[in-house]
Every structure is written in C-alpha cells, then in structure tokens.
Amino acid sequence: MIIDLKGKVAIVTGAAAGIGREIALTLGREGVKTVATDLDTDGLTKLGDEFAKNGFEGLQIACDVADAAAVKETVARVVAEYGTVDVLVNNAGVAPGGPVETLPVEKWDLNFSVNTRGPFLMSQAVIPIMKKQKSGRIINAASFAAIVPAIGGAAYAASKAAVVYFTRVLAGELGPWNITVNCYAPGMIPSGINNFGSLPPAEASKMLDTLTLRRWQSSDDVANLVCFLASDLAGYITGTMVDVSGGKLATQRPYVAYEGPAV
Ligand SMILES: NC(=O)c1ccc[n+]([C@@H]2O[C@H](COP(=O)([O-])OP(=O)(O)OC[C@H]3O[C@@H](n4cnc5c(N)ncnc54)[C@H](O)[C@@H]3O)[C@@H](O)[C@H]2O)c1
C-alpha cells in the first residue's frame, strides 16, 4: 500500500515551526506542492531554504489566519501559481491560558481567533475551489484538550472542542462534492506552544505517566497521519477526530504497566 500524494497542492497554516513545519516538510518530501503560511516570516524563510536544499516544490506566504482579507489573498495567490488547492491543513494554533476567573479577555479571544476563526476563514476560502474539482481534503488541528481539558486551558480547550464540531458540520456540508473534512488530536509534543521541553524532571515524569506509550510525542507522528488523511487511501474517512496522543489517559493509570508484571 502506497500513499501517493505526488503533484497535489496543499496549504499548511502555522508551518514556520513545530508540528506545521514537520507537516510541510513531510508533504514536500512526498512530492506535494506545499504552500507554507505563518505569521513568522523568519521561520518561513528558514523553511524555504530547507525546501530549496531538498528540491521540494512550494511557496512560503506570510498570512495571519485570523485576517479574512489576508486569507483570501493567500488562497488566490496559490490558485494563480498552482491552479488549485487539493489539501488544506489548518494547523496554526495558540494556547495562551490562565484561570477563568482572571483570564484577560484578549487571551480568550486570541485562542478563538487563531484556533477556530482561522480554520473557518481558510476553509471558506478553499471550498469553492475544491467544489469545482469535486474533491478535496480539509484537515484540522484539534487537540487532546478537546477530549480531556487541562486546568488553566479553558479558552484553548473550548476553541479546540469547537474545531471538532466545526469539522463534523463541514464534513456533512461538503460530502456531496467528495471533499472530506477531519481533525486530529495530538497529545504532548514539546514545541513553542507549551513548556513540555523545559519541565523539571519530576514534573515531566508525572506528565509522561499519563501516556500509554510513555514518551514525548514527535511531530512526525502527526505529519504521517496528515499524509494518510490527505491521500486517496483515506477517501472514506470524514467528519471524525483521530486521537494521535499515544493513548493518553486510555486507561486510568497507564504507568502501572511500566512498573512491572502487574497483569
Ligand atoms: N504541541 C502539542 O503537544 C499539541 C497538542 C495538541 C494540539 N496541538 C496543536 O497543533 C498545532 C500546532 O502546534 P505546535 O505545537 O506546532 O505549536 P507551535 O507554537 O510550535 O507552532 C504554531 C505555529 O502557528 C503559528 N501561528 C500562530 N498564530 C498564527 C496566526 N494568527 N496565523 C498564522 N500562523 C500562526 C506560529 O507562528 C507557529 O509557527 C496547534 O493547532 C496546536 O493547538 C499541539
């Protein structure tokens, strides 16, 4: 079985760093014309250098996913360059948090404008293109927080739970055009959005205790899933959220299995 994405055109938002960067590089390696967008222009330039070095085809476009005009302009530029959009990966995300009682409203709004409004605007911009070609893949970043939220993460969790339901409704609306819409829920990948990489060992150990596969997740776990969801092999999967969290809290105390032959 081969995942064949050669020649497809994909847009990945939030591709200058972290998981999005890995998704972009993986798609580039698979022969996809990959348009990387982000606010971070330095990160995009570095990614562009990596694309050039490896002979991958793609563009890097500075774009704020929450800015409706910038989103429309970006998608128009992609169509002018490559003629269509086959795959949209709504990866860009932020997670400013704090206790609800004192959370500044700006932080609440930022979670929703990037994590929820962003996928809405980007999807709205590509839908007519995908409908015209009667095929497409929209793949949204949800989070394990949409399943079990964390203390201090009310805005983030609510914005990601919204992505799950946005995904389901959009899948229903676009089914007749053979466009699938799915989302995925990563668990714990050390990146710019969290402090997993700098936790004291005892704290890190407690976090890892929640995982069935007791190791930090890597961005390519998500990138590989995105490639599958983008491919023809996933043509009958739509409206769903894929848990790619390493079995986080799949059982009540997954660390017991690491303590010896308890079962
Ligand atoms: N890292 C994890 O453990 C984890 C877990 C669950 C879900 N996720 C989700 O995965 C996605 C990627 O997260 P990450 O860990 O790579 O984070 P990251 O902070 O490393 O990368 C996020 C990228 O999004 C970009 N971005 C932020 N606001 C933007 C905007 N308005 N417009 C365009 N780009 C913008 C940032 O510049 C950055 O490059 C996010 O949606 C996040 O919620 C991550």
The ligand as an SDF file (V2000), in Angstrom:
LIG
                    3D

 44 48  0  0  0  0  0  0  0  0999 V2000
    2.3630   20.5050   20.7110 N   0  0  0  0  0  0  0  0  0  0  0  0
    1.3920   19.7710   21.1980 C   0  0  0  0  0  0  0  0  0  0  0  0
    1.5910   18.9530   22.1080 O   0  0  0  0  0  0  0  0  0  0  0  0
   -0.0130   19.9030   20.6380 C   0  0  0  0  0  0  0  0  0  0  0  0
   -1.0130   19.1060   21.2310 C   0  0  0  0  0  0  0  0  0  0  0  0
   -2.3060   19.2000   20.7320 C   0  0  0  0  0  0  0  0  0  0  0  0
   -2.5900   20.0510   19.6850 C   0  0  0  0  0  0  0  0  0  0  0  0
   -1.6150   20.8160   19.1400 N   0  0  0  0  0  0  0  0  0  0  0  0
   -1.9920   21.7100   18.0340 C   0  0  0  0  0  0  0  0  0  0  0  0
   -1.1030   21.5460   16.9440 O   0  0  0  0  0  0  0  0  0  0  0  0
   -0.9760   22.7820   16.2350 C   0  0  0  0  0  0  0  0  0  0  0  0
    0.4910   23.1490   16.0880 C   0  0  0  0  0  0  0  0  0  0  0  0
    1.0450   23.3440   17.3830 O   0  0  0  0  0  0  0  0  0  0  0  0
    2.6180   23.3440   17.6880 P   0  0  0  0  0  0  0  0  0  0  0  0
    2.8070   22.5140   18.8770 O   0  0  0  0  0  0  0  0  0  0  0  0
    3.3790   23.0540   16.4630 O   0  0  0  0  0  0  0  0  0  0  0  0
    2.8100   24.8850   18.1190 O   0  0  0  0  0  0  0  0  0  0  0  0
    3.9370   25.9390   17.7000 P   0  0  0  0  0  0  0  0  0  0  0  0
    3.7270   27.1020   18.6000 O   0  0  0  0  0  0  0  0  0  0  0  0
    5.2740   25.2870   17.6790 O   0  0  0  0  0  0  0  0  0  0  0  0
    3.5530   26.3290   16.2020 O   0  0  0  0  0  0  0  0  0  0  0  0
    2.3770   27.0630   15.9110 C   0  0  0  0  0  0  0  0  0  0  0  0
    2.6290   27.9020   14.6760 C   0  0  0  0  0  0  0  0  0  0  0  0
    1.4230   28.6420   14.4080 O   0  0  0  0  0  0  0  0  0  0  0  0
    1.8040   29.9590   14.0570 C   0  0  0  0  0  0  0  0  0  0  0  0
    0.7150   30.9080   14.2800 N   0  0  0  0  0  0  0  0  0  0  0  0
    0.2810   31.4080   15.4610 C   0  0  0  0  0  0  0  0  0  0  0  0
   -0.6900   32.3040   15.2630 N   0  0  0  0  0  0  0  0  0  0  0  0
   -0.8820   32.3720   13.9170 C   0  0  0  0  0  0  0  0  0  0  0  0
   -1.7460   33.1260   13.0890 C   0  0  0  0  0  0  0  0  0  0  0  0
   -2.6120   34.0170   13.6040 N   0  0  0  0  0  0  0  0  0  0  0  0
   -1.6710   32.9440   11.7470 N   0  0  0  0  0  0  0  0  0  0  0  0
   -0.7810   32.0720   11.2220 C   0  0  0  0  0  0  0  0  0  0  0  0
    0.0740   31.3500   11.9520 N   0  0  0  0  0  0  0  0  0  0  0  0
    0.0200   31.4980   13.2900 C   0  0  0  0  0  0  0  0  0  0  0  0
    3.0270   30.2500   14.9260 C   0  0  0  0  0  0  0  0  0  0  0  0
    3.7740   31.3460   14.4190 O   0  0  0  0  0  0  0  0  0  0  0  0
    3.7650   28.9290   14.8770 C   0  0  0  0  0  0  0  0  0  0  0  0
    4.6630   28.8700   13.8080 O   0  0  0  0  0  0  0  0  0  0  0  0
   -1.7710   23.8130   17.0380 C   0  0  0  0  0  0  0  0  0  0  0  0
   -3.0400   23.9700   16.4500 O   0  0  0  0  0  0  0  0  0  0  0  0
   -1.8800   23.1710   18.4060 C   0  0  0  0  0  0  0  0  0  0  0  0
   -3.0030   23.6220   19.1090 O   0  0  0  0  0  0  0  0  0  0  0  0
   -0.3280   20.7680   19.6000 C   0  0  0  0  0  0  0  0  0  0  0  0
  1  2  1  0
  2  3  2  0
  2  4  1  0
  4  5  1  0
  4 44  2  0
  5  6  2  0
  6  7  1  0
  7  8  2  0
  8  9  1  0
  8 44  1  0
  9 10  1  0
  9 42  1  0
 10 11  1  0
 11 12  1  0
 11 40  1  0
 12 13  1  0
 13 14  1  0
 14 15  2  0
 14 16  1  0
 14 17  1  0
 17 18  1  0
 18 19  2  0
 18 20  1  0
 18 21  1  0
 21 22  1  0
 22 23  1  0
 23 24  1  0
 23 38  1  0
 24 25  1  0
 25 26  1  0
 25 36  1  0
 26 27  1  0
 26 35  1  0
 27 28  2  0
 28 29  1  0
 29 30  1  0
 29 35  2  0
 30 31  1  0
 30 32  2  0
 32 33  1  0
 33 34  2  0
 34 35  1  0
 36 37  1  0
 36 38  1  0
 38 39  1  0
 40 41  1  0
 40 42  1  0
 42 43  1  0
M  CHG  2   8   1  16  -1
M  END
$$$$
